[in-house]
Amino acid sequence: MSEKANKILTRLIDSGKGWKSLSSDEWVDLLSYDSEYASKCDAVNGWERFNGSDWVELLKNNPRFAEKCGEYNGEKDFTVWNTIELLKAHPHLIDICPLLNSTDAKIWITGWLIDGPCRL
């Protein structure tokens, strides 16, 4: 078990507060470690706490949650920079990124990922 996941679970047990007490950062750490915690997150609507940065961090570590991100419209909070960060890790997720809703934007970002930022 990862050190972060172990600390989160220990705090959860010691506090006696239950799964609802977890922050979005703690959910991201747990779900990045083991996707089996998704059912616990479902049970307490933990997904609703996620912002764009949380979704990007989770998807970088566990891209299997792309569908869940779409369910909760998590991609609506993506910024240009965290979109680039996500696509560097998982270029196949390009279609879930709303900032890239045009072919021109997809061509630009793909070029940026391959060649780096444009220099004027």
Summary of the structure (lengths in Angstrom):
residues: 120
radius of gyration: 16.2
end to end distance: 47.1
largest distance: 56.6
contacts: 323
relative contact order: 0.10
helix: 78%
strand: 0%
